[in-house]
Amino acid sequence: MIKNAVEVAVARGFTVQLENLPGSWADTSDACFNLLEAVDHPDFGYVWDTGNLYEAEETHFRAGYEKLKPYIRNVHLKDGAVVDGKMVWMRYGEGVTDVKGQVEALIADDYKGTLVLEAACQPHEMDDFPTSIKYLKSILA
């Protein structure tokens, strides 16, 4: 069924990307990998959101990166940690999702896709985005 939807989208000039989401059938690295493998279509890629992966499985991004790497077409960067059983989003560099390690891995693998900055801090403050941008630029320098 998903493969058919991908084929219809491709026929109309689109590609399709799967984003992992905690609590869904595509929440963990293994679940996403299994789905991507089952659909087995070159135009069905993956949105690698390690913040969402961490929320779902509380493991370092490396646990699933190698198997998901061939499918990654888009990357959503956000940082956070589980605090009292709840995911709390933080400025880049303050959480445990290892934004620096993610970017370094992508650079090492010559990733050419999109990086989406999700400065989803809680509580929100006016300098969240500029602070996260500054952190990201320090990694990319």
C-alpha positions as CSV (number, residue, x, y, z in Angstrom):
1,M,0.0,0.0,0.0
2,I,2.8,2.5,0.9
3,K,4.8,1.4,-2.2
4,N,1.7,2.2,-4.4
5,A,1.4,5.6,-2.8
6,V,5.1,6.3,-3.5
7,E,4.7,5.2,-7.1
8,V,1.7,7.5,-7.6
9,A,3.6,10.4,-6.0
10,V,6.7,9.7,-8.2
11,A,4.5,9.6,-11.4
12,R,3.3,13.1,-10.4
13,G,6.9,14.4,-9.9
14,F,7.3,14.0,-6.2
15,T,9.4,12.0,-3.8
16,V,8.2,10.6,-0.5
17,Q,10.1,10.7,2.8
18,L,9.3,8.9,6.0
19,E,9.8,10.8,9.3
20,N,10.0,8.9,12.5
21,L,7.6,9.9,15.2
22,P,7.4,8.6,18.8
23,G,4.4,6.4,19.4
24,S,3.8,5.7,15.7
25,W,4.5,2.6,13.7
26,A,7.7,4.5,12.5
27,D,9.1,5.4,15.9
28,T,12.4,3.5,16.4
29,S,15.4,3.0,14.1
30,D,14.5,-0.6,13.6
31,A,10.8,0.1,12.8
32,C,11.9,2.8,10.3
33,F,14.5,0.6,8.7
34,N,12.1,-2.3,8.4
35,L,9.5,-0.1,6.7
36,L,12.0,1.5,4.3
37,E,13.3,-2.0,3.4
38,A,9.8,-3.4,2.9
39,V,8.8,-0.6,0.6
40,D,12.1,-0.8,-1.3
41,H,11.7,2.1,-3.6
42,P,14.5,4.5,-4.6
43,D,12.2,7.5,-4.2
44,F,11.1,6.6,-0.7
45,G,13.7,8.2,1.6
46,Y,14.0,9.0,5.2
47,V,13.8,12.2,7.3
48,W,16.4,11.5,10.1
49,D,15.1,13.2,13.2
50,T,17.3,11.9,16.0
51,G,15.4,14.0,18.6
52,N,12.3,12.0,17.8
53,L,14.4,8.8,17.8
54,Y,15.8,9.6,21.2
55,E,12.4,10.3,22.5
56,A,11.2,6.9,21.3
57,E,14.1,4.7,22.2
58,E,16.5,6.7,24.4
59,T,19.7,5.5,22.6
60,H,22.5,7.4,21.0
61,F,22.0,8.2,17.4
62,R,24.8,5.8,16.3
63,A,22.6,2.9,17.3
64,G,20.6,3.3,14.1
65,Y,22.6,5.6,11.9
66,E,24.6,3.0,9.9
67,K,21.5,1.1,8.9
68,L,19.4,4.2,8.1
69,K,22.2,6.2,6.4
70,P,21.5,5.0,2.9
71,Y,17.9,6.3,3.1
72,I,18.6,9.7,4.7
73,R,17.4,12.5,2.4
74,N,16.6,15.2,5.0
75,V,17.8,15.8,8.6
76,H,15.9,17.5,11.4
77,L,18.2,18.7,14.1
78,K,17.0,19.3,17.6
79,D,18.5,18.6,21.0
80,G,16.9,17.5,24.2
81,A,16.8,14.9,27.0
82,V,14.3,12.8,28.9
83,V,13.6,14.5,32.2
84,D,11.2,12.9,34.7
85,G,10.0,10.6,31.9
86,K,9.2,13.3,29.4
87,M,11.2,14.6,26.5
88,V,12.3,18.2,27.0
89,W,13.7,20.1,24.1
90,M,16.8,22.2,24.7
91,R,19.2,24.5,22.9
92,Y,21.8,22.7,20.8
93,G,24.6,21.4,22.9
94,E,22.6,21.3,26.1
95,G,20.8,18.0,25.6
96,V,21.9,14.4,25.0
97,T,20.9,13.9,21.4
98,D,24.5,14.8,20.3
99,V,23.8,17.4,17.6
100,K,27.6,17.8,17.2
101,G,28.1,14.1,16.6
102,Q,25.3,14.0,14.1
103,V,26.6,16.8,12.1
104,E,30.2,15.4,12.2
105,A,28.9,12.0,11.0
106,L,27.0,13.6,8.2
107,I,30.1,15.6,7.1
108,A,32.3,12.5,7.3
109,D,29.8,10.7,5.1
110,D,29.6,13.6,2.6
111,Y,25.9,14.2,3.2
112,K,24.5,16.7,0.6
113,G,20.9,16.8,1.7
114,T,18.9,19.3,3.8
115,L,19.5,20.2,7.4
116,V,16.4,21.6,9.2
117,L,17.0,23.5,12.4
118,E,14.4,22.8,15.0
119,A,15.1,25.2,17.9
120,A,12.3,23.7,19.9
121,C,13.4,24.8,23.4
122,Q,11.1,24.6,26.4
123,P,10.4,27.1,27.7
124,H,10.7,29.2,24.6
125,E,13.0,32.2,24.9
126,M,13.8,34.9,22.3
127,D,17.4,33.9,21.8
128,D,16.7,30.1,21.3
129,F,17.1,30.2,17.6
130,P,20.1,32.5,17.4
131,T,21.9,30.5,20.1
132,S,21.3,27.2,18.3
133,I,22.4,28.7,15.0
134,K,25.6,29.9,16.6
135,Y,26.2,26.5,18.0
136,L,25.6,24.9,14.6
137,K,27.9,27.3,12.8
138,S,30.6,26.5,15.3
139,I,30.4,22.8,14.3
140,L,30.3,23.6,10.6
141,A,33.3,26.0,10.8
